[in-house]
Amino acid sequence: MSDIQSALIDVLLWLYQAFFLPGERFLAKFPELDVAAHGRVVSGVLSTAVWIGAIVLIVTLYRLIRDLDRALTAFVLRLREELQRAWRVAGRRLSIAFRSYALERQSRLTRTEVSELPALTGLQLHVLKSLDGLPPAHLLTPRDVGRCLEMRAGDVEKVLGTLRKLSLVDRTLGADDGEDGYRLTRAGEVFLATCNRAQPAQATAALQPTLRPKRIEPTLGST
């Protein structure tokens, strides 16, 4: 117990001496301030002023460092967000550019393939135009085209087979009561668009009678 009391007394004495140390150091440099009757009081006042100033300085530095840290953190976060946004924008623009290039290349290849096709007969062109303008996911059977053009379904099917070999039409098996259905491919659409630009508008008018297209069933495959 006595050891603990001595340790506490030593600590208190060290704190007492440390508190008056700044004042004593100051008085040692300016001995004229050391009045015999009030030397300890002057040292205490000076030490109090020094310690208060040190505390204020520490608090000020702490706040300055804290504000600087917050500002730096906010700047780093904003910089990261801006970099991420710029990266996303650049990636999106690159993706759009690549898609545009791919679509343009596909369009050029399609136009090239269409330009290399042999000339179609008038009958083949009429059958091809009868498939133009179908709604999405709809098609026509040879019987529908035959009724429109007043032809036999077998003859229409032969013409559609030739157009399919030229990749101008696409076939769906068993679209309507087991009968195959047909619709234009992308190459067929480009081919008809080319023909429409090349021919006068009046020559192509009234070539698409009112038909009843069949909707493609989701369970049917296509070839």
C-alpha positions in Angstrom: 0.0 0.0 0.0 2.8 2.3 0.9 4.4 1.6 -2.5 1.2 2.7 -4.3 1.0 5.9 -2.2 4.7 6.7 -3.0 4.1 6.1 -6.7 1.0 8.4 -6.6 3.0 11.1 -4.8 5.8 10.9 -7.3 3.3 11.2 -10.2 1.7 14.2 -8.6 5.0 15.8 -8.0 6.0 15.2 -11.6 2.7 16.8 -12.8 3.2 19.7 -10.5 6.8 20.3 -11.7 5.7 19.8 -15.4 2.9 22.4 -15.0 5.3 25.0 -13.6 8.1 24.1 -16.0 7.2 26.5 -18.8 6.9 29.5 -16.4 10.2 28.7 -14.7 11.9 28.4 -18.0 10.5 31.7 -19.1 11.5 33.4 -15.8 15.0 31.9 -16.2 15.4 33.8 -19.4 13.9 37.0 -18.0 15.1 37.1 -14.4 13.8 40.7 -13.9 10.3 39.3 -13.8 11.1 36.9 -11.0 9.8 38.9 -7.9 10.9 37.2 -4.7 7.4 37.4 -3.1 5.5 36.5 -6.2 7.8 34.3 -8.2 5.7 31.2 -7.9 2.5 33.1 -8.8 4.1 34.6 -11.9 5.4 31.2 -12.9 2.0 29.7 -12.4 0.3 32.5 -14.5 2.9 32.1 -17.2 2.6 28.3 -17.2 -1.2 28.5 -17.2 -1.1 30.8 -20.3 1.4 28.5 -22.0 -0.6 25.3 -21.3 -3.9 27.0 -22.4 -2.1 28.2 -25.6 -0.8 24.7 -26.2 -4.3 23.2 -25.8 -5.8 25.8 -28.1 -3.1 25.2 -30.6 -3.6 21.4 -30.4 -7.4 21.8 -30.9 -6.9 24.2 -33.8 -4.5 21.8 -35.5 -6.8 18.9 -34.9 -9.7 20.8 -36.5 -7.5 21.9 -39.4 -6.3 18.3 -40.0 -9.9 17.0 -39.7 -11.3 19.6 -42.2 -8.4 18.9 -44.5 -9.0 15.2 -44.3 -12.7 15.6 -45.0 -12.0 18.0 -47.9 -9.4 15.6 -49.3 -11.7 12.6 -48.9 -14.6 14.4 -50.6 -12.3 15.4 -53.4 -11.1 11.8 -53.9 -14.7 10.5 -53.8 -15.7 13.1 -56.4 -12.7 12.3 -58.5 -13.5 8.6 -58.4 -17.1 9.3 -59.3 -16.1 11.5 -62.2 -13.6 8.9 -63.4 -16.2 6.2 -63.2 -18.8 8.3 -65.0 -16.2 9.2 -67.7 -15.3 5.5 -68.0 -19.0 4.5 -68.3 -19.6 7.3 -70.9 -16.5 6.2 -72.9 -17.5 2.5 -72.7 -21.1 3.4 -73.8 -19.8 5.5 -76.7 -17.4 2.7 -77.7 -20.1 0.2 -77.5 -22.4 2.4 -79.7 -19.6 2.9 -82.1 -18.8 -0.8 -82.4 -22.6 -1.6 -82.8 -22.9 1.1 -85.5 -19.8 -0.2 -87.3 -21.2 -3.8 -87.1 -24.6 -2.7 -88.4 -23.0 -0.6 -91.2 -20.8 -3.5 -92.1 -23.8 -5.9 -92.1 -25.7 -3.4 -94.2 -22.8 -3.2 -96.7 -22.6 -6.9 -96.9 -26.3 -7.2 -97.4 -26.3 -4.6 -100.2 -23.3 -6.4 -101.8 -25.1 -9.7 -101.6 -28.3 -8.2 -103.0 -26.4 -6.5 -105.8 -24.8 -9.8 -106.8 -28.2 -11.6 -107.0 -29.4 -12.6 -110.5 -32.2 -10.7 -112.1 -35.6 -11.9 -110.9 -38.5 -12.7 -113.3 -41.7 -10.7 -113.1 -43.4 -13.6 -111.4 -40.7 -13.9 -108.8 -40.8 -10.2 -108.2 -44.6 -10.2 -107.7 -44.4 -13.1 -105.3 -41.6 -11.4 -103.4 -43.6 -8.1 -103.2 -46.7 -10.0 -101.9 -44.7 -10.7 -98.7 -43.7 -7.1 -98.2 -45.1 -5.2 -95.2 -46.0 -8.1 -93.0 -46.4 -7.3 -89.3 -43.7 -8.7 -86.9 -44.1 -12.4 -86.2 -46.5 -12.9 -89.1 -46.1 -14.8 -92.4 -48.0 -16.0 -95.5 -48.5 -19.5 -96.9 -48.3 -20.4 -100.6 -52.1 -20.8 -100.6 -52.5 -17.1 -99.3 -50.1 -15.8 -102.0 -51.8 -17.9 -104.7 -55.2 -16.5 -103.8 -53.7 -13.0 -104.0 -52.0 -13.5 -107.3 -54.6 -15.9 -108.7 -52.0 -18.7 -109.1 -51.9 -22.3 -108.0 -50.4 -22.9 -104.6 -47.9 -25.4 -106.1 -46.6 -22.9 -108.6 -46.2 -20.3 -105.8 -44.4 -22.8 -103.6 -41.9 -23.4 -106.4 -41.2 -19.7 -106.8 -40.9 -19.3 -103.0 -38.4 -22.2 -103.0 -36.3 -20.4 -105.6 -36.5 -17.1 -103.6 -35.5 -19.1 -100.4 -32.4 -20.4 -102.2 -31.5 -16.8 -103.0 -31.9 -16.0 -99.2 -34.7 -13.5 -100.0 -37.4 -15.3 -98.0 -37.4 -17.4 -94.9 -39.6 -20.5 -94.3 -41.3 -21.7 -91.1 -42.4 -25.3 -91.2 -46.1 -26.1 -90.4 -47.2 -22.5 -89.8 -50.9 -23.0 -90.8 -52.5 -26.5 -90.7 -49.2 -28.1 -91.6 -48.6 -25.7 -94.5 -45.3 -23.8 -94.5 -45.2 -20.1 -94.0 -42.9 -17.5 -95.6 -41.7 -14.0 -94.8 -39.0 -11.7 -96.1 -35.5 -11.9 -94.9 -33.3 -8.8 -94.3 -31.8 -9.3 -97.8 -35.3 -9.5 -99.3 -36.3 -6.3 -97.6 -33.2 -4.5 -98.9 -33.8 -6.0 -102.4 -37.4 -4.7 -102.5 -36.3 -1.3 -101.1 -33.7 -1.1 -104.0 -36.4 -2.0 -106.5 -38.8 0.6 -105.1 -36.2 3.3 -105.5 -35.3 2.2 -109.0 -38.9 2.0 -110.3 -41.5 4.8 -110.5 -43.9 4.9 -107.7 -47.0 4.2 -110.0 -45.4 1.0 -111.3 -45.4 -0.5 -107.8 -48.8 0.7 -106.7 -51.6 -1.7 -105.9 -49.3 -4.8 -105.9 -50.1 -5.7 -102.3 -53.7 -6.8 -101.9 -55.4 -7.3 -98.6 -54.1 -10.6 -97.2 -54.7 -12.5 -93.9 -51.2 -13.2 -92.5 -50.8 -16.1 -90.1 -49.0 -15.5 -86.8 -46.1 -17.7 -86.1 -46.8 -20.2 -83.3 -44.2 -20.1 -80.5 -43.8 -24.0 -80.6 -42.9 -24.1 -84.3 -39.3 -24.1 -85.5 -37.9 -22.3 -88.5 -35.4 -23.3 -91.1 
